[in-house]
């Protein structure tokens, strides 16, 4: 895929109906993915829009590793992924308010910008963790200054 508007890939009536049942409005367009609010308000649907980037797969695999550890509190939970990884369902995290910005975040986060973080169940979490330093450095308790 190279088109940011994934709706153009749903070309027949059945696939258009399915899409309309699953996703609502676009809430974010990044360099490799388009994120839609799911019709079930507690979730978002991320469509990979650039070939060979695999950020959905990276998020899914990262979540599988952290979900039973103390680090899970830093990550938006993943719910499901399509067989080829082009579509990822994740829990919805609301935007951060100014008063919720942290001074420090874990050093393993790479793409650190305000819009990549949100609030889930009262915690500041990363909701876009397709790019991290986890492969290079692994998990550790080291923190770094957050430059929002």
Secondary structure, DSSP 8 states (H G I E B T S, - for coil): ---S-GGGG--SHHHHHHHHHHEEEEEEE-SSEEEEEESSTTEEEEEE-STT--HHHHHHHHHHHHTTSGGGGGB--EEEE-TTSSEEEEE--EE--GGG--SEEETTB-S--GGGEEEETTEEEES--SSBSHHHH---S-EEE---
